[in-house]
C-alpha cells in the first residue's frame, strides 16, 4: 500500500499541473484542448535546456515558456479571432506532435528517444524522498483555490467565464483576463510536461506525454472545474496508472498471464468509464467555449 501511495505521488504532478491549467482557462471561458500539445512542448524544451545547461531549473523555466508560447497561439486565435476552440486545440496538439519529433531529429539527431539526462540535470529527492514537482503539486491546487475564490482577480476571472457581458459592463477587461488565464494555463501544462524528463523518465521520448494531457482534460470535468476537484480527480486517475504499474510487475501467476496491452490501456479505460458515468451531471462555466465579441448585444 505504501509503495502504491509513493507511486501515486510520483506520477501525480504531470496530470495535475495540466489539469489545473485546464481549470484556469475554462474558468475564464476558454476551452484548452491543447493541453496534450503544450505538455509535449514543455517536455521537449525542458529536456533540451536541461541537457545543454545541466541545470534543471533552467529546464523547468523552458518547459513553462514552451507551454506559454503554444498557449499564446491558442489565445490569439480563440480570443482575438474567435476561432473554434476545440478545433484550435486539436490543431495545436497535432502541430506539437510533429514539431517536437522533427526538432528531436534536427537538433539532437535522435529518433524515438534521446540520451538520458545527467543526474545533476534532474530534480532529485528534496523532502520525504520526493522531488520539487511532487511537493509543488500538493500545494498548488490550494493556492489556486485561494486565488480563484478569495481574491478580486479570481472573482473577475470567474465572472468573465460565467457572464462576460455583465463583467464588461462593470469595466472588467474580458479579453485581458482571458489572455492571462490561457497563458497561465499554458505555463502550468508546460510545467506538467517538464516533470516527465526532469523528474520521472530522465529523457525525452517520442511518445511523451502519451495521452496524459487528455487524462488531465478528463480531470477538469470530473473535478467540476475546481482546483481541489481537479486534485481529487487527478489522484483518482493516477491511482489507476500506478495500480497498473504495480500489477504489471507482480509475480502472481494469474496476473502474469494477462496480456500487457491490458495494463497499458487500464488507466485510459478507467478514465472513459468515469467520464461516461459522470459527465452528464457536470455543469461547466456558462460562457465556457463561447467566443466573446466586445460590445455585441
MOGINOR-V86267 format. One record per residue. RES is the residue in one small letter. PHI is phi in radians with two decimals (999 if undefined). OMEGA is omega in degrees with one decimal (none if undefined). D_FIRST is the distance of its C-alpha to the first C-alpha in Angstrom with 1 decimal. Layout:
RES	PHI	OMEGA	D_FIRST
RES	PHI	OMEGA	D_FIRST
This chain:
x	999	179.0	0.0
x	-1.14	177.5	3.8
x	-1.12	178.8	5.4
x	-1.13	178.9	5.1
x	-1.10	178.3	6.3
x	-1.10	178.6	8.6
x	-1.14	177.9	9.9
x	-1.05	180.0	10.6
x	-1.14	-179.8	12.5
x	-1.19	-174.0	14.3
x	-1.67	-179.2	15.5
x	-1.22	-170.9	16.3
x	-0.94	-177.3	19.7
x	-0.99	-178.1	21.8
x	-1.22	-176.9	21.4
x	-1.17	179.9	21.4
x	-1.06	178.6	24.5
x	-1.14	179.0	26.3
x	-1.13	177.3	25.5
x	-1.12	174.5	26.9
x	-1.09	177.0	29.9
x	-1.11	177.4	30.4
x	-1.06	-177.6	30.3
x	-1.07	-178.7	32.8
x	-1.13	-175.4	35.2
x	-1.30	173.9	35.1
x	-1.12	177.5	35.6
x	-1.61	175.1	38.8
x	1.74	-179.9	39.8
x	-2.08	177.5	39.0
x	-1.43	-179.9	36.7
x	-1.83	176.8	35.0
x	-1.47	-179.2	34.3
x	-1.61	-178.3	34.5
x	-1.02	179.8	31.1
x	-1.05	-179.9	30.2
x	-1.16	178.8	33.4
x	-1.16	175.2	33.0
x	-1.13	-179.6	29.5
x	-1.13	177.7	31.2
x	-1.11	178.2	34.0
x	-1.08	179.7	31.9
x	-1.12	-177.2	29.8
x	-1.17	-175.8	33.1
x	-1.26	174.0	35.0
x	-1.11	177.9	32.2
x	-1.11	-175.4	32.0
x	-1.02	-177.1	35.8
x	-1.22	178.1	36.5
x	-1.14	179.2	33.8
x	-1.15	-177.1	35.0
x	-1.37	-175.7	38.6
x	-1.76	-175.7	38.2
x	1.32	-176.6	35.3
x	-2.06	-178.2	34.2
x	-1.18	178.0	30.9
x	-1.14	176.2	32.3
x	-1.11	178.6	35.2
x	-1.10	179.3	33.0
x	-1.10	178.6	30.9
x	-1.12	178.8	34.3
x	-1.15	177.6	35.6
x	-1.10	177.5	32.7
x	-1.11	179.7	33.3
x	-1.11	178.1	37.0
x	-1.13	176.6	36.7
x	-1.10	178.9	34.8
x	-1.12	-179.5	37.6
x	-1.06	177.8	40.2
x	-1.18	179.4	38.9
x	-1.14	178.4	38.5
x	-1.10	176.6	42.1
x	-1.11	178.3	43.3
x	-1.06	-178.8	41.4
x	-1.10	-178.5	42.8
x	-1.09	-178.4	46.3
x	-1.30	-173.8	46.4
x	-1.39	-176.4	44.7
x	-1.62	-175.8	46.2
x	-1.32	-176.8	49.5
x	-1.75	176.0	50.4
x	0.96	177.0	48.5
x	-1.28	175.8	47.1
x	-1.15	-172.1	44.8
x	-1.22	178.7	41.4
x	-1.18	180.0	39.5
x	-1.11	179.8	41.8
x	-1.09	179.3	41.8
x	-1.11	178.5	38.0
x	-1.10	178.6	37.9
x	-1.07	178.0	40.7
x	-1.11	177.3	38.9
x	-1.09	-179.5	35.9
x	-1.16	178.1	38.4
x	-1.09	-179.9	40.2
x	-1.10	-179.7	37.1
x	-1.05	-178.9	36.1
x	-1.33	-175.3	39.5
x	-1.15	-178.9	40.3
x	-1.19	175.6	37.3
x	-1.12	178.1	37.8
x	-1.11	-178.7	41.4
x	-1.16	177.8	40.8
x	-1.08	177.9	38.4
x	-1.31	-174.9	41.2
x	-1.27	-174.4	44.0
x	-1.62	-174.8	42.6
x	-1.88	-178.6	40.2
x	0.96	179.5	41.9
x	-2.24	174.2	38.5
x	-2.28	178.6	37.5
x	1.52	-177.9	34.0
x	-2.71	179.0	32.2
x	-1.62	170.8	33.3
x	-1.18	-179.9	33.1
x	-1.37	174.2	30.1
x	-1.23	171.6	30.4
x	-1.15	-179.7	31.2
x	-0.94	-179.0	28.4
x	-1.28	179.7	30.6
x	-1.63	178.6	30.8
x	-1.99	173.9	27.0
x	-1.48	-179.9	25.1
x	-1.59	179.2	23.1
x	-1.01	-177.5	20.6
x	-2.10	-177.6	22.2
x	-2.59	-177.2	20.0
x	0.96	178.6	16.6
x	1.33	-178.2	16.6
x	-1.94	-177.2	17.0
x	-1.50	-176.4	20.3
x	-1.05	-178.3	22.9
x	-1.08	-179.8	22.0
x	-1.12	179.8	18.5
x	-1.12	179.1	20.1
x	-1.17	-178.8	22.9
x	-1.15	179.0	20.9
x	-1.26	-174.6	19.4
x	-1.54	-170.8	23.0
x	-0.98	179.1	25.1
x	-1.02	-179.9	24.5
x	-1.24	176.7	25.6
x	-1.12	-179.9	28.6
x	-1.16	177.0	29.6
x	-1.04	178.5	29.3
x	-1.09	-178.1	31.7
x	-1.12	-176.9	34.0
x	-1.33	-171.5	34.3
x	-2.02	-178.4	34.7
x	-2.29	179.2	36.2
x	-2.27	178.0	38.7
x	-1.11	178.7	42.0
x	-1.01	-180.0	40.8
x	-1.12	178.1	37.9
x	-1.07	-179.7	40.3
x	-1.20	178.6	42.7
x	-1.09	178.1	40.1
x	-1.17	179.3	38.9
x	-1.14	-178.7	42.6
x	-1.27	175.1	43.4
x	-1.56	179.8	40.6
x	-1.84	-176.4	41.9
x	-2.43	-175.6	45.6
x	-1.06	-179.4	46.9
x	-1.20	176.8	50.6
x	-1.13	178.8	50.2
x	-1.13	179.9	48.5
x	-1.12	-179.3	51.3
x	-1.14	178.3	53.9
x	-1.69	177.3	52.5
x	1.51	179.4	52.9
x	-1.48	179.7	49.3
x	-1.43	-179.1	49.0
x	-1.14	-179.3	47.1
x	-1.09	-177.6	47.3
x	-1.07	-179.0	46.4
x	-1.19	177.9	43.2
x	-1.19	176.0	42.1
x	-1.05	-179.3	42.7
x	-1.05	-178.5	40.7
x	-1.13	-178.8	37.8
x	-1.20	178.1	37.8
x	-1.14	174.7	38.1
x	-1.10	176.7	35.2
x	-1.07	179.1	33.2
x	-1.14	178.8	34.2
x	-1.09	-179.8	33.2
x	-1.15	178.1	29.7
x	-1.14	177.7	29.3
x	-1.10	176.7	30.8
x	-1.15	175.9	28.3
x	-1.03	176.7	25.5
x	-1.17	-179.8	27.1
x	-1.09	178.2	27.6
x	-1.00	-172.1	23.9
x	-1.12	178.5	23.7
x	-1.36	-172.3	26.2
x	-1.52	-177.5	26.0
x	-2.33	-173.9	22.3
x	-1.87	-171.3	20.5
x	-1.64	177.7	22.9
x	1.30	179.3	25.7
x	-2.73	173.4	28.4
x	-1.84	177.7	29.8
x	-2.09	-172.8	29.7
x	-1.19	-179.8	31.9
x	-1.63	-178.8	29.2
x	-1.09	-2.7	27.8
x	-1.60	171.2	26.3
x	1.01	174.6	25.9
x	1.46	-178.7	26.1
x	-1.18	175.6	23.7
x	-1.13	178.6	26.8
x	-1.31	173.9	27.2
x	-1.13	176.9	23.6
x	-1.08	176.2	24.4
x	-1.08	176.8	27.5
x	-1.11	179.1	25.6
x	-1.15	176.9	23.4
x	-1.08	-179.0	26.8
x	-1.22	-178.0	28.0
x	-1.10	178.9	24.8
x	-1.57	176.1	24.7
x	1.00	174.4	28.3
x	1.04	177.9	29.7
x	-2.16	-178.4	28.2
x	-1.01	-179.0	26.2
x	-1.24	173.7	23.6
x	-1.15	177.4	23.4
x	-1.12	176.7	23.0
x	-1.07	-179.6	20.0
x	-1.12	-178.7	18.3
x	-1.17	178.8	19.5
x	-1.08	178.9	18.5
x	-1.10	178.5	14.9
x	-1.10	-178.5	14.9
x	-1.20	179.7	16.5
x	-1.20	175.8	14.4
x	-1.06	176.3	11.2
x	-1.10	178.9	13.4
x	-1.16	180.0	14.4
x	-1.16	179.3	11.0
x	-1.13	179.4	10.2
x	-1.18	176.3	13.6
x	-1.18	178.3	13.2
x	-1.12	-180.0	10.3
x	-1.17	-178.2	12.5
x	-1.08	-179.1	15.5
x	-1.78	179.0	14.7
x	-1.29	178.1	13.6
x	-1.73	177.4	16.2
x	-1.20	-171.3	16.4
x	-1.07	-176.3	20.1
x	-1.21	176.7	20.2
x	-1.22	179.8	17.7
x	-1.14	-179.6	19.9
x	-1.38	-179.8	22.9
x	-1.35	179.3	21.8
x	-1.01	-178.4	23.9
x	-1.09	178.8	22.2
x	-1.02	178.4	24.0
x	-1.12	-179.1	21.9
x	-1.17	179.0	18.7
x	-1.11	-176.8	20.8
x	-1.45	-171.4	22.1
x	-0.94	-179.2	19.0
x	-1.07	-178.0	18.3
x	-1.31	176.1	22.1
x	-1.13	177.7	22.4
x	-1.06	179.2	19.8
x	-1.07	-179.6	21.8
x	-1.12	-180.0	25.1
x	-1.14	179.0	24.1
x	-1.10	-179.7	22.9
x	-1.19	-178.8	26.2
x	-1.06	-178.9	28.3
x	-1.58	-171.9	27.3
x	-2.15	-167.1	27.5
x	-1.06	179.9	30.0
x	-1.15	-179.2	33.0
x	-1.70	-178.1	32.1
x	-1.56	-178.6	31.5
x	-2.02	-178.6	34.6
x	-1.35	172.6	35.0
x	-0.94	-170.5	37.5
x	-1.02	-177.1	41.0
x	-1.75	-177.3	42.4
x	-1.11	177.6	39.4
x	1.43	-178.6	40.8
x	-1.75	178.8	44.4
x	-1.04	-178.6	46.7
x	-1.91	177.5	48.7
x	-1.97	-176.6	52.4
x	-1.07	175.8	53.8
x	1.44	-178.5	56.7
x	-1.36	179.7	56.4
x	-1.82	none	56.8
